[in-house]
Amino acid sequence: MGKAIASMTGFARAEGEFAGTNWSWELKSVNGKNLEVRCRVPNGYEALDAFARSTFARHFKRGNFHVGLVIDNAQKAVKLQVNEEILQQVIPLATRVSNDLDAVAPSVDGILNLRGVLELVEEEESPEDSEQRLKLIEESLSVAITRMEEMRRIEGTRMAEVAQGHIDEIERLQKKAGDLSATQPDALQARFMKQMAELLKDGSPVPEERLAQEIAILVTKADIREELDRLAAHVAAARDLLNQGGPCGRRLDFLCQEFNREANTLCSKSSDVALTTLGIDLKATIEQLREQIQNIE
């Protein structure tokens, strides 16, 4: 067995904390023809968008990814600070009103209780702490990606087993079709002779050479040996891809198209009810295989 088969669907989370800042990454992926990463990060963290895209490109080949980062600064250190601009407006106004009304001058605590005079501000973060926090957030994304890869591998292994079962069934039906096709020439000849007998009830003679030619043409048109040989070759190719592993979904999807083409031709050439029924079963199994591999990377 080669590399692991990976699904294109998955989910993963990773969290972290540094100096009162908490964060969490959330990753979701679904199937897609190519690699597409949609990243949502808070204001001030736009640089992480490019980092995320380049990191995903190193780990994945296909899939639509939705990446979200949530930042919580609720635990970050804060301090009280006087808003000097508002204070310089409040003091003259309070003094003037006190004089106009001949009232007691405003107290310090009264002024400080006015809205906007005192404000909570986050403490200045050193460049070293800011760089360290960004580095840890990037490391958390790598952890989430590793978890995503593991989930996709687990799901991919299950899908590969199911796909292998469908391929085994295709092979079984292909061999059974070979057994049925061996009886087609005799059945075609018997049917043709019966039809000719009905048409020639008046006793008009038909050259045996002409009859032989017509029968040969019918048998040639109904010959499905090439289709059966190609089906067998496609079965072997599909098994090789599953054994090799890695990102093989696109090639398996192409093989499904080839499987379906041969099954359609087989049904169109069939002159036997049993062979036609088998061809329909074959097409149904191929569709089941296709549905599985749509989610393989």
C-alpha positions in Angstrom: 0.0 0.0 0.0 1.3 3.4 -0.9 0.5 6.8 0.5 -2.8 7.3 2.5 -5.9 8.2 0.6 -7.4 11.4 1.9 -11.0 12.6 1.9 -11.7 16.2 0.9 -14.2 16.7 3.8 -13.0 17.5 7.3 -13.1 19.8 10.3 -10.5 20.9 12.9 -10.0 23.4 15.7 -6.9 24.7 17.5 -6.7 27.3 20.3 -4.0 29.3 22.0 -3.3 32.1 24.6 -0.6 34.6 25.2 -0.4 37.6 27.5 -4.2 37.8 28.0 -5.0 37.3 24.3 -7.0 34.1 23.5 -7.6 32.8 20.0 -9.1 29.9 18.1 -8.7 28.6 14.5 -11.6 26.8 12.9 -11.1 24.9 9.7 -13.8 23.3 7.4 -13.3 21.6 4.1 -15.5 20.2 1.4 -14.8 18.6 -2.0 -13.6 20.8 -4.9 -12.0 20.4 -8.3 -9.0 22.5 -7.2 -7.5 24.0 -4.0 -9.5 27.1 -2.8 -8.9 28.7 0.6 -11.3 31.3 2.0 -9.8 33.0 5.0 -11.5 35.2 7.6 -9.3 37.1 10.1 -9.9 40.1 12.4 -8.7 43.6 11.6 -5.0 43.9 12.3 -4.3 40.3 11.4 -4.5 40.5 7.6 -1.0 39.2 7.2 -2.2 35.8 8.5 -4.3 35.5 5.3 -1.3 35.1 3.1 0.4 32.9 5.6 -2.7 30.6 5.8 -3.0 30.3 2.0 0.7 29.4 1.5 0.5 26.9 4.4 -2.6 25.1 3.0 -0.9 24.9 -0.5 2.0 22.9 1.0 -0.4 20.4 2.7 -3.3 19.9 0.4 -3.9 19.5 -3.4 -7.7 19.8 -3.7 -10.7 21.0 -1.7 -12.6 24.1 -0.7 -11.4 25.3 2.7 -13.1 27.8 5.0 -10.7 29.2 7.6 -11.7 31.4 10.5 -9.7 33.1 13.2 -11.3 34.5 16.4 -9.4 36.8 18.7 -10.5 37.5 22.3 -8.6 40.3 24.2 -10.9 40.2 27.2 -8.1 39.0 29.5 -5.5 41.5 28.2 -4.2 43.9 30.8 -5.9 47.3 30.8 -5.4 50.6 32.8 -7.4 53.7 33.7 -6.4 56.8 31.9 -7.6 60.4 32.0 -8.7 61.7 28.6 -6.9 65.1 28.8 -8.8 66.6 25.8 -12.2 66.1 27.4 -10.9 67.1 30.9 -9.7 70.4 29.5 -13.2 71.1 28.1 -15.0 70.0 31.3 -13.1 72.1 33.9 -13.9 75.5 32.4 -17.5 74.6 31.7 -17.9 73.3 35.3 -16.3 76.5 36.8 -18.5 78.8 34.6 -21.7 77.0 35.6 -20.7 77.0 39.3 -20.1 80.8 39.1 -23.3 81.5 37.2 -25.4 79.5 39.6 -23.4 80.6 42.7 -23.0 76.9 43.5 -20.4 74.8 45.1 -17.4 74.2 42.8 -17.3 70.7 41.3 -15.3 68.1 43.2 -12.5 66.1 41.7 -14.4 62.8 42.0 -17.5 64.4 40.4 -15.4 65.5 37.4 -13.8 62.1 37.1 -17.2 60.4 37.2 -18.3 62.4 34.1 -18.6 60.2 31.0 -15.4 60.2 28.9 -13.1 61.8 31.4 -11.8 58.4 32.5 -11.3 55.6 30.0 -9.9 52.0 29.9 -7.1 51.5 27.6 -5.0 48.4 26.8 -1.4 48.6 28.0 1.1 49.1 25.3 2.5 45.9 24.0 6.2 45.6 23.2 7.2 44.7 19.7 8.7 41.5 21.0 5.4 40.4 22.6 3.5 41.3 19.5 5.9 39.2 17.3 5.7 36.3 19.8 1.9 36.4 19.8 1.7 36.3 16.0 4.2 33.4 15.9 2.1 31.4 18.4 -1.1 32.1 16.3 0.7 30.8 13.2 1.8 27.7 15.1 -1.8 27.1 16.2 -2.9 27.1 12.6 -0.3 24.4 11.8 -1.7 22.3 14.7 -5.2 22.7 13.2 -4.0 21.7 9.8 -2.3 18.6 11.2 -5.6 17.7 12.8 -7.5 18.3 9.6 -5.0 16.1 7.7 -5.6 13.3 10.2 -9.3 13.5 9.9 -9.2 13.5 6.1 -6.9 10.5 6.2 -9.2 8.5 8.5 -12.2 9.4 6.3 -10.2 8.7 3.1 -9.3 5.2 4.3 -12.9 4.3 4.9 -13.9 5.7 1.5 -11.1 3.8 -0.2 -12.4 0.5 1.3 -15.9 1.2 0.0 -14.5 2.2 -3.4 -12.5 -1.1 -3.5 -15.7 -3.0 -2.8 -17.4 -1.3 -5.8 -14.4 -2.1 -8.0 -14.6 -5.8 -7.0 -18.3 -5.7 -7.9 -17.5 -4.2 -11.3 -15.0 -7.0 -11.9 -17.5 -9.6 -10.9 -20.1 -8.2 -13.3 -17.5 -7.9 -16.1 -16.7 -11.6 -15.8 -20.3 -12.6 -15.7 -20.9 -10.5 -18.8 -18.1 -12.5 -20.5 -19.9 -15.7 -19.6 -23.2 -14.4 -21.0 -21.6 -13.0 -24.1 -20.3 -16.4 -25.1 -23.9 -17.6 -25.7 -24.8 -14.5 -27.8 -23.7 -15.7 -31.2 -25.8 -18.9 -31.1 -28.8 -17.0 -29.7 -28.4 -14.4 -32.4 -28.2 -17.0 -35.2 -31.2 -18.9 -33.9 -33.3 -15.7 -33.6 -32.2 -14.6 -37.1 -33.1 -17.9 -38.6 -36.5 -17.9 -37.0 -37.2 -14.4 -38.3 -36.1 -15.4 -41.8 -38.3 -18.4 -41.7 -41.3 -16.2 -40.8 -40.4 -13.8 -43.7 -39.9 -16.6 -46.2 -43.1 -18.6 -45.6 -43.8 -18.5 -49.3 -40.8 -20.7 -49.9 -38.7 -18.1 -51.7 -35.1 -19.3 -51.6 -32.3 -17.3 -50.0 -28.7 -18.1 -50.8 -26.9 -19.7 -47.9 -23.9 -17.4 -48.6 -26.1 -14.3 -48.1 -27.5 -15.8 -44.9 -24.0 -16.5 -43.6 -23.0 -12.9 -44.3 -26.0 -11.4 -42.5 -25.4 -13.6 -39.5 -21.7 -12.6 -39.4 -22.7 -8.9 -39.5 -25.1 -9.3 -36.6 -22.6 -11.2 -34.5 -19.9 -8.6 -35.2 -22.1 -5.8 -34.1 -23.0 -7.6 -31.0 -19.4 -8.6 -30.1 -18.6 -7.1 -26.7 -15.2 -8.6 -26.1 -13.4 -5.3 -26.6 -15.6 -3.6 -24.1 -15.0 -6.4 -21.6 -11.3 -6.2 -22.1 -11.3 -2.5 -21.6 -13.4 -2.9 -18.4 -10.9 -5.4 -17.1 -8.0 -2.9 -17.9 -9.9 -0.1 -16.1 -10.5 -2.3 -13.0 -6.7 -3.0 -12.8 -5.9 0.7 -13.3 -8.4 1.7 -10.5 -6.9 -0.8 -8.1 -3.4 0.5 -8.9 -4.4 4.0 -8.1 -6.0 3.0 -4.8 -2.9 1.0 -3.9 -0.5 3.9 -4.8 -2.7 6.3 -2.7 -2.0 10.0 -2.4 -4.1 12.6 -4.4 -5.7 10.2 -6.9 -9.3 11.4 -6.9 -9.1 13.3 -10.2 -7.7 10.2 -12.1 -10.2 7.9 -10.5 -13.0 10.2 -11.7 -11.6 10.0 -15.2 -11.6 6.2 -14.9 -15.3 6.3 -13.9 -16.1 8.1 -17.1 -14.3 5.3 -19.0 -16.1 2.6 -17.0 -19.4 4.3 -17.9 -18.6 4.5 -21.6 -17.9 0.8 -21.8 -21.1 -0.1 -19.8 -23.2 2.1 -22.2 -21.7 0.4 -25.2 -22.2 -3.0 -23.7 -25.9 -2.3 -23.1 -26.4 -0.9 -26.6 -24.8 -4.1 -28.1 -26.7 -6.5 -26.0 -29.4 -8.7 -27.6 -30.1 -10.6 -24.5 -32.3 -9.6 -21.6 -29.9 -11.1 -19.0 -27.0 -9.2 -20.5 -28.9 -6.0 -20.6 -29.9 -6.4 -17.0 -26.3 -7.0 -16.0 -25.3 -3.9 -17.9 -27.8 -1.8 -15.9 -26.4 -3.3 -12.7 -22.9 -2.4 -13.9 -23.9 1.2 -14.6 -25.5 1.4 -11.1 -22.3 0.1 -9.4 -20.1 2.6 -11.5 -22.4 5.4 -10.3 -21.9 4.3 -6.7 -18.1 4.3 -7.2 -18.3 7.7 -8.7 -20.2 9.1 -5.7 -17.4 7.8 -3.4 -14.5 9.1 -5.3 -16.0 12.6 -5.7 -14.8 13.2 -2.1 -11.3 11.7 -2.6 -8.5 14.3 -2.8 
